[in-house]
Amino acid sequence: MKICVIGTGYVGLVAGTCLAEMGNEVICVDKDLKKLEQLSKGIIPIYEPGLEELINANVAESRLTFTDDLKTAVEKSLVCFIAVGTPQGEDGSADLSYVYDVASNIGEYLNGYKVIVDKSTVPVGTAEKVTEIIKSKTGIEFDIVSNPEFLKQGAAVDDFLKPDRVVIGSNSQRATEIMQELYSPFLRTGNPVIIMDVKSAEMTKYAANSFLAVKISYANEIANICEKVGADAEMVRIGMCSDTRIGSQFLFAGLGYGGSCFPKDVKAMIKTAKLNGCSSSLLEAADETNKNQRILFINKILDRYQGDIEGKTFAVWGLAFKPKTNDMREAPSITIINELLKRGAKIKAYDPKAFDLAQTIFGDRIEYSKSAYDALYGADAILLLTEWNEFRRPNFDKIKSLMKHHVIFDGRNQYDVKRITDKGFEYYCIGKKTCTAELV
């Protein structure tokens, strides 16, 4: 099948590459000429396991091409995916200007029947507006489909190639059949293609992400209560997860959610509710809890030093909002580091993949270390902010030899309290009683 994917951001690049991997002819379109040149040379702007290899293989087979020529891409394609950004507006709503601009251009370039797919995360009613825009430009027949993505950063390639479900929002049998054919190679294991109306599909993505955000905020609230009453949040989590009605995912206490989806989608859902006269108190509370979680972690640090951290050196392990990605959008590390810098602290940071993005955010205000251990020289404390696998089983004897003081603030609950304190560390985590080791 001949396909164009408009937008080579996170979603568009993964979708276009994986569709090409199934034998389709895919044209990826973007306005950024520098990015297109890099992609054509195999230089990938995002880190996602397995993506670089797939892009290079499909470019070599001429199944995947990159261009800024939207007109030709639309004319050559039967299915046109809109995968441009929908950033958060000042009022919390999704900014759909990029989507509408693309829709207008598609309307001008239609040369025959097309299925136009909203792959970007968009609020309910967007497909209707896109339809109006295209119809204002042409009388040629087309159909609009909502096909939300459910990709987890760090596992996006596997999620696309082996989806647990595909949601297709369509009011046209012709478009539905084309989309079913397109996705059939991905669902040979029997996982479902769920067909629904367009508005329900638009709502499904926001509802799913908002629910997961609520679970994370709930886990953090429970952890904070556990810490105050002397319970162990990890034991409570295990007890809860044994209930099949609850499940085990997204209930880990930590620094809260970040990234490009959950924060933005929760706020967009709240805005949609308000515009339609509905209550969104649960979502508003989840959003507020998520913000507060970072402040609580900062307060742990300040409390340990009686509010005075001027001149203290903190080794930060992890900058990306989650492991297996270089994405720092809404990352807890940004809030935490900026607050510590304001108070006169020094930061030596290490992240396996997020250095380039971190430099655009922090510039020369922090020191960038070549390794996790390199960040420890002369450090007063470690701040573990991203749960990269390499941080799970470090050499604690080596850590002690490099640090000035043996203090760990673990924002991801990676270590066993008894084991870490037995090794002579003062250890602070989330949802458990603070260690009682002597201050060092």
N, C-alpha and C positions, 0 to 999 in steps of 0.2 A: 504494500500500500504506500502511496506517496503522501508524505506528511510534512507540514512545517510547524516548528515550535518557535513562537515569538517571545523572546526573552531568554537570555542564557545565564540567568541567576541560578540559585541553588535548585529550584524545582525544574526549571526549563532544561537545564543541562543534564540533570539526572534522567528526566523523562525522555528527552530526545535521544540520549545515548542508549538507553535501555530499549527503546522502540527500534532503533537501528540494529541493535544486537539480535532482534528477532527477524531480521531480514528486510525490514521496511526501508524505503528510501527517505531519509530525514534531512530536512534543511533547517538549521538553527539560525534564527535571525536576531541581530542586535544592532543598536546604533553605535556602540562603543568599538571603534575601529581597532584600537590597540588591543582590546580583549579578543577580538576576532582573529587578529594576527597571531596572538599568543596561542589561542586554541588550535589554530591550523598547524602550529608547530609542536603541538603536544604539551604546551605549558598551561596547566590547569589553575584557575584562580581560586579554587576552593579545595580544601582537603576533605576527601571522602574516600574511605577504603574501597579499592577496586575500581574507582571511576576512571582514573588516569589510564589504566590498562585497556579498559573498554573503549574509551575515546580513541586512543591510538590505533587499536585494532580495526575499528569501524571506519575511521578516516582512511586507513590504508586500503580498505576494501571498497572505498567510495560510496558507502552506504550513509555516511554522515558528513555533511558539509556545513560550512559556516559562511554567512554573508550578511551584508547590510541592505541587500536588495529585497525589500519586503514585497514589492509588486511581483517580481518573478517568482518568489517563493509561494505566494498565494496562488498565482496562476497555475503553477505546476502541481499543486497539492489538492487532494480530496478532503483531507482533514487538517484543520488549522487550529493548533493549540495556542491559547493566549496564556502566557506564563510570566507576565511582567509583574513588577512589584506592586503591592498594595500597602504602602507604609501607613503608620498610624498618624491621623490628623491631629491637630491641636485639641480638638474636642473629644478625642478618643475613638472617633469613627475611622473606618478604612478610607484612605485617599484613593479614589478610583480613577483619577485623571489619566494615568497611564493606560488603564484598561480601555477607557473611552476613546483615547487617542488612537489606539490600535484598532478598535472597532470601526472608527471613522475611515481609517486607511483601508481596512479590509473591504468596506463597502465600496470604496472607489475602485478597487482592484478585482472585484469578483468577475470571473469570466465564464462561470458555469456553477452548477450546484456544488455547495460545500457544506460540510459539517464544521461548525465553529464551536470550539470547546473552551469553556472557562475552566482552566486548570489552576489559575490563581485563586487564593482564598478570598472570596467575595461575599458580602452580606446578601441576605434574601432580597430579591427584586433586581439584582444586577443584570441577570439574563434578559429581563424585560427591557431594561434600558439599553443594553447592547443591541437587542433586536430593533428597537426604535431607531437607534443611530444608523445601523446598517441599512434599514429600509429607507431611511431618508436619502441614502446615496445611490440606491440601485433598485431595480425591479426584478433582478435575478433571484431565483429561489435559493434558499439556504435554511439550515436549521441550527438552533443554538442548543448546546448540551452543557450541563454542569457535571464535571468529573473531578471532584475534590481529591487532593493527594493526602495520603496518610503516611508520609515518609518520616522516619526517625533519623535525625542526623547522627552519623556514625554507623548507620546500618541501612542507608537509603537505597543503595544498589540492590541489596538483597530484598528489601521491602518492595521495590518495584518489580523485580524479576520473579519474586515469589510472594505475591500479596495475599493477605488473609481474606481480603474481600476487595472488590472493585465496585464503587458506587457510580451509577450512571443516572443522571437526572435528565430525562428527555420526555418531550411531549409529542414526539414524532416516531412512528414505527420505522420509517426508513433510516433515520439517524440512529435509532437504537440498534438496529441490525448491523449497521456499519461499525458501531462501537463494540458490539459483541464480537464481531469478527476480528477487530483489531486486538482485543484483549484475550482472545481464545488461547494463544500460545502460552500465556502467563498463568493459566488457571487449569492446567491439565490434571492437577491433583484433586480437583473437585471443589476447591474453595469457590464461594459464590460470586457471581455478578449480580448485584442488587439493583434492580430497575425501579425507579421511582420518578415522581414528577420533579420538575426542575427546582422549584422552591424548596422542596424537602431535601434535595441533595445539597443545595446551598446551605441550608440550616444544619445538616448533618455534621459537616466539618467543624463548625463553630461549637456545636453541642458536644462533640467528642473531645475537642481540645479543652473546652471549659470544664468538663467533668474531670479530666485528668488533672487540671490545675487545682480544682477543688480538693481532690484526693491528696495532692502534695501539701497544700496549705493545711488540710486537716491533720495530716501526719505531723507537721511541724507544730501545730497548736498542742496536740497531745504530747509531743516530745517536750515542749516547754513546761507543761504542767508536770510531767514526770520528773523533770529536773528539780522542780521546786519541792515536790512531795517525797523525793527520794526513790522513786521507781526507776526502772531501766526501760527506756523507750524501745530498745531493740527487742527485749523480751516481750513487751506489750505488742509490738508489731508482729512478732512470730505468733503470738496467741491469737491476734486478730486474723492473720492471713490463713490460719488453718480452717477458718470458716469459708466454705466455697462460695458463699454469697458475696464475700468481700474481695477475695483474690489477693495476690502478693505484689502486684506491680504498682509503682508510683506511691508507695507508702513509706519510703525511706526519709527519715528526718535529715535535714541539712540546711543549706543556705537558700532554699527555695528555687523556683523555676526561673529560667532565663531563655535566651535564644530569640529567634525571629517569629515564633508562632504563639506560644502560650500567653505571654504578656499582651501582645497586640490583639489576639483573638478574644481574650477575656474582656478587654476594654471595648472592642467592637460589639461584642454580645451585649454588654451593659448599655451601650449607646443605642443599639437596636431596640432593646427592651424599653428604654425611656422614650424613644420616638414613637413607640406603639402603646404607650400608657401602661406598661407592665412593670411589676416589681422585679428587681434583680439584686435583692439584698444578699443572697448567698454568694453570688459572683463578686459583688462589691467587697464583701468580707474576705473572700479568698484573695482578692487583689491586694487588699490592705495588709493581710497577714503576710503575704509574700514580701511586700516592701519592708515590713517590720522585722522579718527574719534576719535581714542583713544588718539592721541597726542593732539587734540583740547580740549578734556576733561581734560587732564593733565594740559594744559595751562590755563584752567579756574581756576583750583585750584591754580596754581602758581601766576596768575595775582591777585587773591584775597589777597594773602599774599606777594605781591611785590617780588616774587621770592624766598622768604626765608621761608622754611617750616621746617628747622632744629629744632627738639625737639617738633614739633607739633604732636598731637595724632589724628589719623583718625580712626573712627569706620566704618569698611567696612561691609555693608550689602549685602551679596551675593558673592559667589566665582565661582560657576558653570557657564558655558557659557549661560545657559538658565534655567528656572525653571523646576521642575519635573525630574531632572536628577542630577547625581553626576559627570557628565563629565566635565572636565576642559580643554580639548584639545582646543587650540587656544582661550581660554577664555579671554575677555578683562581685567578681574581682574588681570591676570598675568602681562600684560604690565604695567598697571596702578600702581599696588603695587610695582613692581620692580623699577619703576622710582621714586616713592616717597621714597622708602627705600634708594636709591642712594643719595638722597638729605637730608638724615638725619631724615626723619619722622618716627614716630612710628605707627604701625598698630595693631588694635584690630579687628579681623575678626569673622564674624558669617555666617554660611551657614547651612541650615537644613540637607543637605546630603553630601556635598563635603569635609568634614573635612579630611578624610583619604587621599584622593588624594592631598589635599592642603598641607598636612604635607610632602608628598614626593617632593613637588615643593619648598616650602618655608622653610621647616625645622623649626628651632627655631628662624628664623629671624622675625617672627610675633607672636602675641599672639592670641590664639584661645579661643573665648568666648563661654559660654554655652548657651547663648540666645542672641537675638537681643538687648534686653535691657542691658544685662551684658556687651556688647561691648561699651556701652555709657558712663560708669563711667569715668569722667575726660576728655572726648573727646572734641577736638576743633571743629570737624565737622563730619558729617555723609557722607559717600560716598555710594550711593545706586547703586549697579552694576548689580544685578540680580533681576528680577521682581517676586520674590516669592509672593504668595498670602498673606502671613502673614505680608508682608511689606506694603500692600495697605492701611490699616486702623489702624495704630498704635495709641497708646495713646500719643498724642503730649504733654499733660501736664506732663506726666511721663517722656517723652524724655527731656523736658526742665529742669526738676528737676535733671536729671542725668548728663547732659552735662556741660562742662566748658563754652563753647560758643555755641550759637544757630545758627549754620550754616549747611545747607544741600546742597550737590552737588548731584543732581538726574540725573543719567545717563540713566534712563528709563522713565522719564516724568510721574511719578506716581501720583503726587499731583497737586492740583489746586493752582495756584500762589497766588490768592487773599486770599484764605482760609489759606494758610500756612504763608503768611506774616502778616495777621491779628492776627495770634497766636504768633507773635513776632520772627519769624525765618527769617534769611537771606537765600534766596533760589535761587539756580542756577540750571537751567535745559537746555534742548537742543531745539533750534528752537523757543524760546520765549525771549522777552526782559528781561534782568537780573533784578531781583528785586531791588528796590531802598531803602530798609530798611537801617537804619544806621548800620555801622559796629559795631559788638559787640565782 
